[in-house]
Every structure is written in C-alpha cells, then in structure tokens.
Amino acid sequence: MLEEITAWITTNINQILVSAVAIIVGIIVNRLAKRQLRKLGEKQKIEESLQQNLAKIIRLVIIITVLSAILSQFAEAIGLITSLFTLIGGTIFGFAAINTLGNAIAGLILMISRPFKAGDRILYEEKAADVLAVDFMYTKLKYLDKTVVIVPNQTLMTTSVTNLHKGEGYVRRGVAITVDYETKSDYIMDKLVDVVKSVDGVIENPEPRPILSAMLDYGVEYKCFYSVENIKDMYKIDGRVRKAVLDMCQDNNIDLSMPVLYKKV
C-alpha cells in the first residue's frame, strides 16, 4: 500500500506541486483582496456591507478557480471519477444554482447601484419597511409592526420599490376632508393651512398647499398637502395632522359626516 502511494506521488509530483502553488497563490490573493477592501472601507469609499459581500464573492471565485486548477492537473489520473462526479454534481448544481446565481447577481447589482442602503425606509409591496441589511443573497427588511422579513434580491429587482430617503430630503403627504356645499371654500382651505402648519413635524418650506380636489354628490372634498423631513416618524406625523384637522373642524362646527340620502318609494 505504501509503495503504491509513493509511486503515485512520484508519478504525479508535478501535478501535486502545481496544485500546492495554486492553493498558496489563492490564499495570498484572498488576503491581499481583503486587505485592500479593508483600506477602502477605512477611507469610507465603500460601505461595510459592500466590503463584506465583495470579500465573499472574491473568496468564492478564488475557491472555484483553485479547485478547477487542481482537478485539471489530475484529470487523467482520476478521469472516470471526475467525469462521474461532474455529471452528477453538474446536474444537481445546475438546478440548485439557478435561483442562487440570480440572487447573487441581483445582490451585486443592488450593492453597486445602491437604490437603497441599510437604514433607509422604503415602500415595498405598498408597506413601509426599514432596510436592516443588503447582503449578497437577500435583503433584510423590518416592517413598522417590527416583523422582520428576508427578501431574495432577485425578487426585489423585479418589484417596484420606493426609497423614501431619496429625492429632495422630504416627502409630500396629504390629508383630506369632505364638507357640505354651504361652507365657503376659501374659509375651509385657510383653516386647513393654518392647522396643518401648526403640527409638530410638518416643515415650513415648502408650505402646506390646499386644493379643492373633488365635487361630489354629497359634498366638496378638500386636500391639504404638506411636507415631512423625518421619514422615520412619517406615520406618527400623519396621525397628528389628522387629529389636529379633526379638532379644528369640531371647534369650528364644520360637519364632516356624510349626509344620509332618503329616497321616496
């Protein structure tokens, strides 16, 4: 047995040396890449999450390259075994890797294009969520009810996502009321502007803007648009605005109830 092992080593000494060199080179390249990424992170040229994910990608590429180099050296010696494992493994890997590869590519695109980053608040599937992390394979989101979900990056790439932190630095919100036709429109719009401006969290510039949005069968609909900078507390501010508008209407005897229509039969 020992003689057979010695003979095999002697016969394949060149292949063994090349394989050893490939492993050493792979380790060196991986360490150099990690060091360079760490320097870029310290200079704040790339984010920590992107740094970690790029390190994973580089390590995976190096491992695949080194394994390919080693297998190519021993192709003749283990040709039948290699072919068998390649056939079986390739079939299994091919089916399993379709979604994995798609998520990986989508994750790389998200990390480079950066439509959103960790800490941003986004609208995903018409629900507000905070981005906890953008990883290589998936993105972790936390909804306002504290539920944490993990979304495959490929799904995010094919779904409409609104980043509330992008743009002018604020988001436009609105409150609507419906009043009877007897109340003067200028009076209602002035009252709306005054009360919305007084709410904590509503910014002064741009100023709240009222409009007559619809003339309905049972009344007139008014909307007042306002701007919010604190995206995290956006829904709390919306609640304060609605309460302030309701209090204003009650204090000024402005009837918001929908009239009941009677029909003679």
C-alpha positions as semicolon CSV with decimal commas, in nm:
position;residue;x (nm);y (nm);z (nm)
1;M;0,000;0,000;0,000
2;L;0,279;0,240;0,095
3;E;0,466;0,156;-0,221
4;E;0,158;0,232;-0,432
5;I;0,113;0,571;-0,261
6;T;0,481;0,652;-0,309
7;A;0,465;0,550;-0,674
8;W;0,153;0,765;-0,728
9;I;0,321;1,066;-0,565
10;T;0,634;1,016;-0,774
11;T;0,431;0,986;-1,092
12;N;0,220;1,294;-1,017
13;I;0,482;1,509;-0,841
14;N;0,448;1,790;-1,095
15;Q;0,070;1,798;-1,062
16;I;0,100;1,800;-0,682
17;L;0,345;2,091;-0,690
18;V;0,124;2,289;-0,928
19;S;-0,178;2,223;-0,705
20;A;0,015;2,335;-0,396
21;V;0,124;2,653;-0,574
22;A;-0,237;2,717;-0,680
23;I;-0,354;2,686;-0,319
24;I;-0,079;2,918;-0,191
25;V;-0,149;3,175;-0,462
26;G;-0,520;3,158;-0,384
27;I;-0,457;3,223;-0,013
28;I;-0,226;3,516;-0,092
29;V;-0,469;3,673;-0,339
30;N;-0,756;3,635;-0,092
31;R;-0,559;3,806;0,186
32;L;-0,446;4,089;-0,042
33;A;-0,803;4,143;-0,161
34;K;-0,936;4,152;0,197
35;R;-0,664;4,399;0,297
36;Q;-0,743;4,626;0,003
37;L;-1,116;4,614;0,076
38;R;-1,048;4,695;0,441
39;K;-0,844;5,001;0,338
40;L;-1,125;5,118;0,110
41;G;-1,369;5,073;0,397
42;E;-1,149;5,274;0,635
43;K;-1,134;5,556;0,380
44;Q;-1,516;5,535;0,358
45;K;-1,505;5,474;-0,017
46;I;-1,725;5,168;0,022
47;E;-1,977;5,071;0,290
48;E;-1,909;4,792;0,537
49;S;-2,187;4,572;0,397
50;L;-2,050;4,609;0,043
51;Q;-1,699;4,538;0,171
52;Q;-1,810;4,213;0,336
53;N;-2,009;4,096;0,036
54;L;-1,728;4,171;-0,210
55;A;-1,493;3,972;0,014
56;K;-1,734;3,675;-0,003
57;I;-1,755;3,699;-0,382
58;I;-1,377;3,716;-0,423
59;R;-1,326;3,420;-0,187
60;L;-1,583;3,214;-0,379
61;V;-1,419;3,295;-0,713
62;I;-1,076;3,203;-0,575
63;I;-1,202;2,870;-0,437
64;I;-1,365;2,776;-0,768
65;T;-1,052;2,877;-0,962
66;V;-0,817;2,680;-0,735
67;L;-1,039;2,370;-0,742
68;S;-1,059;2,388;-1,120
69;A;-0,680;2,414;-1,143
70;I;-0,633;2,114;-0,913
71;L;-0,888;1,897;-1,095
72;S;-0,734;1,982;-1,430
73;Q;-0,397;1,856;-1,306
74;F;-0,537;1,516;-1,211
75;A;-0,784;1,481;-1,498
76;E;-0,606;1,179;-1,645
77;A;-0,541;1,007;-1,313
78;I;-0,899;1,032;-1,193
79;G;-1,066;1,088;-1,525
80;L;-1,354;0,842;-1,478
81;I;-1,430;0,952;-1,122
82;T;-1,405;1,318;-1,219
83;S;-1,638;1,268;-1,512
84;L;-1,892;1,086;-1,298
85;F;-1,888;1,349;-1,023
86;T;-1,901;1,623;-1,283
87;L;-2,209;1,470;-1,444
88;I;-2,395;1,409;-1,118
89;G;-2,279;1,726;-0,945
90;G;-2,336;1,938;-1,252
91;T;-2,695;1,821;-1,282
92;I;-2,772;1,882;-0,915
93;F;-2,583;2,208;-0,904
94;G;-2,744;2,328;-1,224
95;F;-3,094;2,302;-1,082
96;A;-2,999;2,437;-0,740
97;A;-2,786;2,723;-0,864
98;I;-3,035;2,891;-1,098
99;N;-3,207;3,093;-0,825
100;T;-2,888;3,122;-0,622
101;L;-2,697;3,269;-0,912
102;G;-2,986;3,500;-0,994
103;N;-2,999;3,626;-0,635
104;A;-2,622;3,671;-0,629
105;I;-2,620;3,876;-0,949
106;A;-2,917;4,081;-0,827
107;G;-2,741;4,139;-0,494
108;L;-2,429;4,259;-0,672
109;I;-2,636;4,499;-0,882
110;L;-2,812;4,632;-0,571
111;M;-2,483;4,685;-0,391
112;I;-2,329;4,871;-0,685
113;S;-2,629;5,077;-0,797
114;R;-2,744;5,137;-0,436
115;P;-3,111;5,225;-0,491
116;F;-3,133;5,192;-0,113
117;K;-2,899;5,112;0,173
118;A;-2,915;4,992;0,532
119;G;-3,105;5,244;0,741
120;D;-3,330;5,368;0,461
121;R;-3,708;5,348;0,482
122;I;-3,870;5,210;0,169
123;L;-4,215;5,122;0,042
124;Y;-4,217;4,753;-0,053
125;E;-4,543;4,590;-0,162
126;E;-4,723;4,908;-0,052
127;K;-4,593;4,869;0,304
128;A;-4,331;5,084;0,476
129;A;-4,021;4,897;0,590
130;D;-3,675;4,983;0,720
131;V;-3,377;4,826;0,543
132;L;-3,169;4,636;0,800
133;A;-2,908;4,489;0,565
134;V;-2,837;4,432;0,198
135;D;-2,649;4,103;0,173
136;F;-2,512;3,902;-0,116
137;M;-2,816;3,675;-0,150
138;Y;-3,101;3,857;0,020
139;T;-3,213;4,186;0,176
140;K;-3,342;4,202;0,533
141;L;-3,639;4,436;0,598
142;K;-3,827;4,531;0,913
143;Y;-4,188;4,645;0,882
144;L;-4,337;4,903;1,116
145;D;-4,505;4,625;1,317
146;K;-4,149;4,501;1,397
147;T;-4,185;4,197;1,171
148;V;-3,852;4,110;1,006
149;V;-3,863;3,960;0,658
150;I;-3,586;3,828;0,435
151;V;-3,648;3,903;0,068
152;P;-3,442;3,736;-0,209
153;N;-3,258;4,000;-0,408
154;Q;-3,395;3,866;-0,735
155;T;-3,747;3,936;-0,606
156;L;-3,652;4,292;-0,513
157;M;-3,510;4,351;-0,860
158;T;-3,845;4,266;-1,019
159;T;-4,062;4,457;-0,769
160;S;-4,138;4,827;-0,752
161;V;-3,961;4,976;-0,450
162;T;-3,986;5,340;-0,340
163;N;-3,698;5,480;-0,136
164;L;-3,845;5,749;0,088
165;H;-3,497;5,885;0,166
166;K;-3,420;5,966;-0,198
167;G;-3,513;6,294;-0,363
168;E;-3,549;6,639;-0,207
169;G;-3,485;6,534;0,151
170;Y;-3,854;6,533;0,238
171;V;-4,172;6,354;0,135
172;R;-4,508;6,501;0,046
173;R;-4,806;6,384;0,246
174;G;-5,172;6,482;0,245
175;V;-5,491;6,498;0,449
176;A;-5,842;6,509;0,302
177;I;-6,182;6,614;0,436
178;T;-6,528;6,636;0,283
179;V;-6,753;6,932;0,369
180;D;-7,102;7,035;0,260
181;Y;-7,158;7,282;-0,023
182;E;-7,280;7,558;0,209
183;T;-6,937;7,623;0,364
184;K;-6,715;7,869;0,176
185;S;-6,418;7,702;0,009
186;D;-6,171;7,983;0,093
187;Y;-6,261;7,951;0,460
188;I;-6,200;7,576;0,460
189;M;-5,869;7,598;0,276
190;D;-5,738;7,877;0,501
191;K;-5,831;7,678;0,809
192;L;-5,660;7,368;0,671
193;V;-5,336;7,552;0,601
194;D;-5,330;7,716;0,944
195;V;-5,389;7,397;1,137
196;V;-5,153;7,180;0,931
197;K;-4,871;7,435;0,967
198;S;-4,907;7,421;1,343
199;V;-4,847;7,045;1,367
200;D;-4,509;6,937;1,502
201;G;-4,310;6,759;1,230
202;V;-4,458;6,947;0,932
203;I;-4,184;7,160;0,774
204;E;-4,242;7,524;0,676
205;N;-4,077;7,511;0,334
206;P;-4,244;7,413;0,111
207;E;-4,558;7,544;0,276
208;P;-4,873;7,334;0,306
209;R;-5,084;7,367;-0,008
210;P;-5,464;7,326;-0,009
211;I;-5,670;7,230;-0,311
212;L;-6,035;7,163;-0,391
213;S;-5,985;6,806;-0,507
214;A;-6,338;6,690;-0,595
215;M;-6,701;6,800;-0,617
216;L;-6,909;6,504;-0,509
217;D;-7,283;6,445;-0,496
218;Y;-7,290;6,482;-0,119
219;G;-7,019;6,743;-0,062
220;V;-6,688;6,902;-0,157
221;E;-6,357;6,724;-0,099
222;Y;-6,057;6,932;0,009
223;K;-5,698;6,816;0,039
224;C;-5,404;6,983;0,204
225;F;-5,056;6,866;0,105
226;Y;-4,767;6,910;0,347
227;S;-4,403;6,801;0,369
228;V;-4,220;6,586;0,624
229;E;-3,844;6,552;0,670
230;N;-3,844;6,294;0,949
231;I;-3,918;5,985;0,741
232;K;-3,899;5,752;1,041
233;D;-4,187;5,933;1,215
234;M;-4,385;5,998;0,897
235;Y;-4,690;5,798;1,004
236;K;-4,689;5,949;1,353
237;I;-4,690;6,296;1,198
238;D;-4,975;6,192;0,968
239;G;-5,173;6,090;1,276
240;R;-5,105;6,422;1,447
241;V;-5,216;6,610;1,135
242;R;-5,544;6,416;1,113
243;K;-5,616;6,474;1,481
244;A;-5,542;6,847;1,451
245;V;-5,771;6,876;1,147
246;L;-6,049;6,688;1,327
247;D;-6,016;6,911;1,635
248;M;-6,023;7,221;1,415
249;C;-6,341;7,107;1,241
250;Q;-6,512;7,026;1,570
251;D;-6,411;7,361;1,723
252;N;-6,548;7,550;1,421
253;N;-6,866;7,342;1,378
254;I;-6,753;7,209;1,039
255;D;-6,959;6,897;0,971
256;L;-6,751;6,612;0,826
257;S;-7,020;6,346;0,841
258;M;-7,157;6,207;0,517
259;P;-7,521;6,306;0,467
260;V;-7,782;6,032;0,455
261;L;-7,985;6,032;0,134
262;Y;-8,351;5,933;0,154
263;K;-8,544;5,809;-0,143
264;K;-8,923;5,807;-0,166
265;V;-9,077;5,482;-0,283
